[in-house]
Amino acid sequence: MLKLLYKPYFGRVKAVYIDPPYNTGSDFVYPDDYAKPLDAYLQLSGQIDAEGNLQTSNPESSGRYHSAWLSMMYPRLFLARQLLTDDGMIFVSIDDREVHNLRFLMNEIFGEENFMQQLIWKRNSGGGNNMKHLATNHEYILMYAKSRDEVGRLRRPLTEKEQAAYKGRDAYYTTLGPYKTFRLEAPLRHQRESRRYEIECPDGSKVVKYWAWSEARFRQWKAENKIVFKRNSNGEWQVEYKHYLNSSARVMRSLLTDMEQTSHGTAQLRKLFERDDVFIFDFPKPVGLIKHLLQFSTAADSIILDFFAGSCTTAEAVLELNREDSGERQFIMVQLPEPTPEKSDARKAGFETIAEIGKERIRRVCQRENAGFRVFKLAESNYRTEDNVLAEDAQTYITHLESTVDPLREGWCEEDVLYEVALKEGYPLDSTIARVAGLATNTVFRIAAPDGSQMFYVCLDAELVPGDVECLGLSKDSVFICRDIALTDTLAANLALQCRLKTI
Ligand SMILES: C[S@@+](CC[C@H](N)C(=O)[O-])C[C@H]1O[C@@H](n2cnc3c(N)ncnc32)[C@H](O)[C@@H]1O
């Protein structure tokens, strides 16, 4: 699937978040052979035996424990890098089992110089008393930029709770918003001789201390009435400066200790599915965690990709963020049709695959947030693959050639071919497809990029009527795609002169 995104989304994705299997020994590791039907594919990858029983495929004893996992990750990360915008970033959730290997792998793919941080996320607070040695309460998120130099300042706006602390009002209120005060005294480790000076207090008394600002800056703020003097509990003067809401934003921090935790993720999914009693999906990430990452790394019109989508927490985070800041971010979730375990709560609830769970989550969230989405299922191409026929005699060979004159497979479906053509032309999945009205015989579609910047015509009829094609008013820049078998030599020659003709 990722390969299909290559052309239409090359350099267009602002943030990738992925939460791959952590290689716990019970994860299934798939080779990327998406053209094979699922069963053959699972069998080939050793995940089911000849009887169709699921096998866990990456046991510790295999001797290739890390290499199998890394080989699964490498091509996916490699492709992901190509999809990123120049100022884009990727976040990868991982724990202690593979973090060191993954970091080497990402250094190789993204360049060591583009490493941003190994974020530490506190995933739970208690528990683990049954562990022999210690309880692990955290995991990591490796953060890399496509190009670190292109990434601007990483800041997020304040949350409602943080904003509520800004209560002061002064003459600057209409332009700078409410303010909050902070102590001007420098903490011990930031004390410098050049910033030790005397400040006169309202009662005329003087305090000499190490201050956080230079004297010039202090004088300017004092003149602008942005300095406040307070008495502390000992009756001593405390100097504070005003910090205004409109100029405040939070820097990104490497320790994510006061974030939502794993239990929140489980509760959020249960609430959404209105199933308090079951585990539809094991350990979905909390929405707040992914939202936090996206707040720093995306803008209102960004595209966000998650290709280990699972229950599609990332989609929910994107839609929530859009609601909060009136953004129009778009998400692309990719999930294999991995079967849910037979006796699992998910299967009992009617979900045959993990992809079905993700789809249902997006459906519910879109209903709540009043948003829309499209679902695409990866299938075999509508184009024939070349069969190598070893003909015993000329007639068999001719019959074979005749049967493959049309490159479309038998039983092809119009909508599927239109999307396949669009992707091959580099058009994104949210392109519009509309039938051209007013043509007497042929069915022609106009496929346009969502921003209207480019479009092309496609006709899948077996025969083209010259009058209908004329009605399209094609020009030298127009792209017209039709089936090869629909063209006569004359029509092909004429069309090639009129427009950019392509054939299927
Ligand atoms: C840890 S889960 C992601 C959970 C997700 N972040 C959430 O909050 O729901 C990892 C996902 O990767 C998928 N997966 C496992 N191996 C894969 C592979 N080789 N290629 C693609 N996806 C895979 C699994 O189906 C699973 O849904």
The ligand as an SDF file (V2000), in Angstrom:
LIG
                    3D

 27 29  0  0  0  0  0  0  0  0999 V2000
    0.9540   -1.6150   18.0410 C   0  0  0  0  0  0  0  0  0  0  0  0
   -0.2190   -1.7270   16.8260 S   0  0  0  0  0  0  0  0  0  0  0  0
   -0.6250   -0.0650   16.4740 C   0  0  0  0  0  0  0  0  0  0  0  0
   -1.6350    0.4720   17.4270 C   0  0  0  0  0  0  0  0  0  0  0  0
   -2.1240    1.8600   17.1240 C   0  0  0  0  0  0  0  0  0  0  0  0
   -1.1080    2.8400   17.3490 N   0  0  0  0  0  0  0  0  0  0  0  0
   -3.3440    2.1870   17.9470 C   0  0  0  0  0  0  0  0  0  0  0  0
   -3.2790    3.1060   18.7560 O   0  0  0  0  0  0  0  0  0  0  0  0
   -4.3570    1.5160   17.7780 O   0  0  0  0  0  0  0  0  0  0  0  0
    0.7340   -2.2390   15.4570 C   0  0  0  0  0  0  0  0  0  0  0  0
   -0.0590   -2.5090   14.1960 C   0  0  0  0  0  0  0  0  0  0  0  0
    0.8350   -2.8790   13.1850 O   0  0  0  0  0  0  0  0  0  0  0  0
    0.2530   -3.9090   12.3830 C   0  0  0  0  0  0  0  0  0  0  0  0
    1.3600   -4.6930   11.8240 N   0  0  0  0  0  0  0  0  0  0  0  0
    2.0250   -5.6920   12.3950 C   0  0  0  0  0  0  0  0  0  0  0  0
    3.0220   -6.1300   11.5920 N   0  0  0  0  0  0  0  0  0  0  0  0
    2.9480   -5.3820   10.4850 C   0  0  0  0  0  0  0  0  0  0  0  0
    3.6870   -5.3310    9.2690 C   0  0  0  0  0  0  0  0  0  0  0  0
    4.6940   -6.1340    9.0430 N   0  0  0  0  0  0  0  0  0  0  0  0
    3.3500   -4.4220    8.3410 N   0  0  0  0  0  0  0  0  0  0  0  0
    2.3250   -3.5920    8.5440 C   0  0  0  0  0  0  0  0  0  0  0  0
    1.5930   -3.5890    9.6740 N   0  0  0  0  0  0  0  0  0  0  0  0
    1.8890   -4.4740   10.6320 C   0  0  0  0  0  0  0  0  0  0  0  0
   -0.6200   -4.6900   13.2790 C   0  0  0  0  0  0  0  0  0  0  0  0
   -1.7160   -5.1890   12.5550 O   0  0  0  0  0  0  0  0  0  0  0  0
   -1.0420   -3.6430   14.3060 C   0  0  0  0  0  0  0  0  0  0  0  0
   -2.3050   -3.1370   13.9850 O   0  0  0  0  0  0  0  0  0  0  0  0
  1  2  1  0
  2  3  1  0
  2 10  1  0
  3  4  1  0
  4  5  1  0
  5  6  1  0
  5  7  1  0
  7  8  2  0
  7  9  1  0
 10 11  1  0
 11 12  1  0
 11 26  1  0
 12 13  1  0
 13 14  1  0
 13 24  1  0
 14 15  1  0
 14 23  1  0
 15 16  2  0
 16 17  1  0
 17 18  1  0
 17 23  2  0
 18 19  1  0
 18 20  2  0
 20 21  1  0
 21 22  2  0
 22 23  1  0
 24 25  1  0
 24 26  1  0
 26 27  1  0
M  CHG  2   2   1   9  -1
M  END
$$$$
